[in-house]
Amino acid sequence: MVPVLTFDIETIPDISGLIKLYDLPADTPPSEIAEIAFQRRRQANGSDFLQHHVHRVLVISCALRSDEGFRVWSLFGEDEAAIIQRFFDGIEKYTPQLVSWNGGGFDLPVLHYRALVHGLSAPRYWDMGEDDREFKWNNYISRYHTRHLDLMDLLALYQPRANVGLDDIAKLVGFPGKLGMDGSQVWPAYQRGEVAAIRDYCETDAVNTYLMYLRFQLLRGQFTAERYQQECDVVRAQLGVLDQAHWREFLAAWQ
C-alpha cells in the first residue's frame, strides 16, 4: 500500500516578521502588531486574512494510512522551523500520497514560504524529475498531478467559484466537520494559551480530510462500497482506542 497522508495546518501572525516588515519597535505588544497587520489587509482588500508569507505555522496535523494501520499525530510548538522540517522529513522518508483540502491554495504555499524563511531543505518534495524520472510525470508540485491531491481544487474542477469549504461538504456527507473552532478563532485562542485546543481542532480537520479522501475513492471507483466501509471502520476503531475528548466528540458526531 502506498502510504496516504492527509494534513492540515493552523497558523498565527508572524509577529517577529511583521516587526521587520513594518519597522515597528521590538517591544510593541503582539496583539497590537497583529491588529496593525489586520487593518492594513482590510484597507487593501476588505479582508483581514493575512498574506501567506506572514503566517507562522503553529500546528501541522497528519493522518496516515499505511500497511501498519491508521494513526493521527501533530507537530506543534514554538519552534516553527523544526515543525516544518519534520513534516518534509516525513515526505522524504515515506514518499506518501499527499492529500489536502485547499492545500494548494493555502497550506502548502505557507509551508513553502516559511521553509524558505528558515533555510530548510525538502529535496524529495521539490523533485520534479531531476533525481527521480518518475517525478517528472507525477510530482508534488504540479497542480494537475496527483502525488499531492488537493480535493477541494479537483472537485471544483479548478474553478475557484465552485470551491466548497471542508466543514460544509463533510457535514453533508455525514462526517463530523469542524468541532468547537474554526480558523478565524485560532489567533484569539493562541493568545489565551489554548494551544492544545488548537492542536485538537487541527487533528479533526486532518481526519475529516482523510474521510473525504475515502469518499472520493468510492466516487471514482477505486473502492467498492465494502472496501470503503472497511476503511471507515479502521478509522473509527483507531479513534476509539485514543479515548480523548476531541475524538469522543468526533465519533459522536459521525453519522
C-alpha positions as CSV (number, residue, x, y, z in Angstrom):
1,M,0.0,0.0,0.0
2,V,1.2,3.5,-0.9
3,P,1.0,5.5,2.3
4,V,-1.7,8.1,2.2
5,L,-1.0,11.2,4.3
6,T,-3.7,13.9,4.8
7,F,-2.7,17.0,6.6
8,D,-3.8,20.4,7.8
9,I,-2.0,23.4,9.3
10,E,-3.0,26.1,11.8
11,T,-1.2,29.4,11.8
12,I,-0.9,32.7,13.7
13,P,0.5,36.0,12.6
14,D,4.3,36.1,12.3
15,I,4.9,38.8,14.9
16,S,8.7,39.0,14.5
17,G,8.4,39.1,10.7
18,L,5.7,41.8,10.9
19,I,8.0,43.9,13.1
20,K,10.7,43.7,10.4
21,L,8.3,44.4,7.5
22,Y,6.5,47.3,9.2
23,D,9.7,48.6,11.0
24,L,7.9,48.6,14.4
25,P,9.5,48.9,17.8
26,A,10.6,45.5,19.1
27,D,8.6,46.0,22.4
28,T,5.3,46.5,20.6
29,P,2.7,44.1,22.1
30,P,2.0,41.2,19.8
31,S,-1.8,41.9,19.8
32,E,-1.1,45.4,18.6
33,I,1.2,44.2,15.8
34,A,-1.3,41.7,14.6
35,E,-4.1,44.3,14.6
36,I,-1.9,46.7,12.6
37,A,-1.5,43.9,10.0
38,F,-5.2,43.0,10.0
39,Q,-6.1,46.7,9.5
40,R,-3.7,47.0,6.6
41,R,-5.2,44.0,4.9
42,R,-8.7,45.3,5.4
43,Q,-7.7,48.5,3.8
44,A,-6.1,46.7,0.9
45,N,-8.7,44.2,0.0
46,G,-11.6,44.3,2.6
47,S,-10.5,41.2,4.4
48,D,-8.1,40.8,7.4
49,F,-6.8,37.5,6.1
50,L,-3.0,37.9,6.1
51,Q,-0.8,37.1,3.1
52,H,0.7,33.6,3.1
53,H,4.3,34.6,3.9
54,V,3.4,36.2,7.2
55,H,1.5,33.2,8.6
56,R,3.6,31.4,11.3
57,V,3.0,27.7,11.4
58,L,1.8,26.7,14.9
59,V,0.5,23.1,14.2
60,I,0.7,20.6,11.4
61,S,-1.7,17.7,12.0
62,C,-1.4,14.5,10.0
63,A,-3.5,11.4,9.4
64,L,-1.5,8.5,7.9
65,R,-2.9,5.3,6.4
66,S,-0.3,2.6,5.6
67,D,0.3,-1.1,5.9
68,E,0.8,-0.5,9.6
69,G,-2.7,0.8,10.1
70,F,-4.1,4.3,10.7
71,R,-2.7,6.9,13.0
72,V,-3.1,10.6,13.8
73,W,-0.5,13.0,15.2
74,S,0.5,16.6,15.4
75,L,3.7,18.6,15.0
76,F,3.3,21.7,17.1
77,G,5.1,24.2,19.4
78,E,7.1,27.4,19.2
79,D,9.9,26.1,17.1
80,E,8.4,26.7,13.6
81,A,11.5,25.6,11.7
82,A,11.6,22.2,13.5
83,I,7.9,21.6,12.9
84,I,8.1,22.3,9.1
85,Q,11.3,20.3,8.7
86,R,9.9,17.3,10.4
87,F,6.9,17.4,8.1
88,F,9.1,17.5,5.0
89,D,11.3,14.8,6.5
90,G,8.3,12.5,6.7
91,I,7.7,13.0,3.0
92,E,11.4,12.3,2.4
93,K,11.1,9.0,4.3
94,Y,7.7,7.7,3.1
95,T,7.0,9.4,-0.3
96,P,3.3,9.3,0.6
97,Q,0.2,10.1,-1.4
98,L,-0.3,13.6,0.0
99,V,-4.0,14.7,0.3
100,S,-5.3,18.1,1.5
101,W,-8.4,20.3,1.3
102,N,-7.2,23.6,-0.1
103,G,-3.6,22.6,0.5
104,G,-2.6,24.0,-2.9
105,G,-4.3,27.3,-2.1
106,F,-3.1,27.8,1.5
107,D,-1.3,25.1,3.5
108,L,1.5,24.3,1.0
109,P,2.2,27.8,-0.1
110,V,2.5,28.8,3.6
111,L,4.9,25.9,4.2
112,H,6.9,26.9,1.1
113,Y,7.4,30.5,2.2
114,R,8.1,29.6,5.8
115,A,10.6,26.9,4.8
116,L,12.3,29.5,2.7
117,V,12.5,31.9,5.6
118,H,14.1,29.3,7.8
119,G,16.5,27.9,5.2
120,L,15.1,24.4,5.3
121,S,15.6,21.5,2.8
122,A,13.0,19.3,1.3
123,P,14.5,17.6,-1.8
124,R,12.0,14.8,-2.2
125,Y,9.1,17.1,-2.0
126,W,10.6,19.5,-4.6
127,D,11.8,16.8,-7.0
128,M,10.3,17.4,-10.4
129,G,12.2,14.8,-12.3
130,E,15.8,15.8,-11.6
131,D,16.5,13.0,-9.2
132,D,13.7,10.5,-9.9
133,R,12.4,10.4,-13.5
134,E,9.0,9.2,-12.3
135,F,8.6,12.6,-10.6
136,K,8.7,14.4,-14.0
137,W,5.3,13.0,-14.7
138,N,3.8,12.9,-11.2
139,N,5.2,15.2,-8.5
140,Y,4.0,17.1,-5.5
141,I,4.3,20.5,-7.2
142,S,2.2,20.3,-10.3
143,R,-1.5,21.3,-9.9
144,Y,-2.6,18.6,-12.3
145,H,-0.5,15.7,-10.9
146,T,-1.9,13.5,-8.1
147,R,1.0,12.9,-5.9
148,H,-0.4,15.8,-4.0
149,L,-4.2,15.7,-4.3
150,D,-6.0,18.9,-3.3
151,L,-9.5,17.5,-3.1
152,M,-11.2,20.9,-2.9
153,D,-9.4,22.1,-6.1
154,L,-10.0,18.9,-8.0
155,L,-13.7,18.5,-7.1
156,A,-14.3,22.2,-8.1
157,L,-12.6,21.4,-11.5
158,Y,-10.1,24.0,-10.7
159,Q,-12.8,26.7,-10.7
160,P,-12.4,29.0,-7.6
161,R,-16.1,30.0,-7.8
162,A,-17.0,26.3,-7.3
163,N,-14.9,25.8,-4.2
164,V,-16.6,24.4,-1.1
165,G,-15.3,24.6,2.5
166,L,-14.4,21.3,4.2
167,D,-16.9,21.9,7.0
168,D,-19.9,22.2,4.8
169,I,-19.2,19.2,2.5
170,A,-18.0,17.0,5.3
171,K,-21.3,17.6,7.2
172,L,-23.4,17.0,4.1
173,V,-21.7,13.6,3.6
174,G,-22.2,12.7,7.2
175,F,-18.8,13.3,8.7
176,P,-18.3,15.5,11.8
177,G,-16.9,18.6,10.1
178,K,-15.4,21.3,12.3
179,L,-15.9,20.9,16.1
180,G,-15.6,23.8,18.5
181,M,-13.4,26.1,16.5
182,D,-12.6,27.5,13.0
183,G,-9.5,29.1,11.5
184,S,-10.6,32.6,12.4
185,Q,-10.6,31.7,16.1
186,V,-7.0,30.3,16.2
187,W,-5.2,33.6,17.0
188,P,-7.6,34.6,19.9
189,A,-7.2,31.0,21.2
190,Y,-3.5,31.2,21.0
191,Q,-3.4,34.5,22.9
192,R,-5.4,32.8,25.7
193,G,-2.8,30.0,25.8
194,E,-5.1,27.4,24.3
195,V,-2.6,25.6,22.1
196,A,-3.8,22.2,23.0
197,A,-7.3,23.1,21.8
198,I,-5.9,24.4,18.5
199,R,-4.0,21.2,18.1
200,D,-7.1,19.1,18.7
201,Y,-9.1,21.1,16.2
202,C,-6.4,20.8,13.6
203,E,-6.3,17.0,14.1
204,T,-10.0,16.7,13.5
205,D,-9.6,18.6,10.2
206,A,-6.9,16.2,9.1
207,V,-9.2,13.2,9.8
208,N,-12.2,14.9,8.1
209,T,-9.9,15.3,5.1
210,Y,-8.9,11.7,5.2
211,L,-12.6,10.6,5.3
212,M,-13.3,12.8,2.4
213,Y,-10.5,11.1,0.5
214,L,-12.1,7.7,1.2
215,R,-15.4,9.0,-0.1
216,F,-13.6,10.3,-3.2
217,Q,-12.1,6.9,-3.8
218,L,-15.6,5.4,-3.7
219,L,-16.8,8.1,-6.1
220,R,-14.1,7.3,-8.7
221,G,-14.5,3.5,-8.4
222,Q,-11.2,2.8,-6.7
223,F,-13.1,1.5,-3.7
224,T,-16.1,-0.8,-3.6
225,A,-18.8,0.0,-1.1
226,E,-17.5,-2.8,1.0
227,R,-13.9,-1.6,0.9
228,Y,-15.0,2.0,1.7
229,Q,-16.8,0.8,4.8
230,Q,-13.9,-1.3,5.9
231,E,-11.6,1.7,5.6
232,C,-14.0,3.9,7.6
233,D,-14.2,1.1,10.2
234,V,-10.4,1.2,10.5
235,V,-10.6,4.9,11.3
236,R,-13.4,4.5,13.8
237,A,-11.6,1.7,15.6
238,Q,-8.3,3.7,16.0
239,L,-10.0,6.9,17.1
240,G,-11.9,4.9,19.7
241,V,-8.7,3.5,21.1
242,L,-7.3,7.0,21.5
243,D,-10.1,7.8,24.0
244,Q,-9.5,11.6,24.1
245,A,-12.2,14.2,24.5
246,H,-12.0,15.6,20.9
247,W,-12.1,12.1,19.5
248,R,-15.1,11.1,21.6
249,E,-16.9,14.2,20.3
250,F,-15.8,13.5,16.8
251,L,-17.1,9.9,16.9
252,A,-20.4,11.0,18.4
253,A,-20.9,13.5,15.6
254,W,-20.0,10.9,12.8
255,Q,-23.3,9.6,11.4
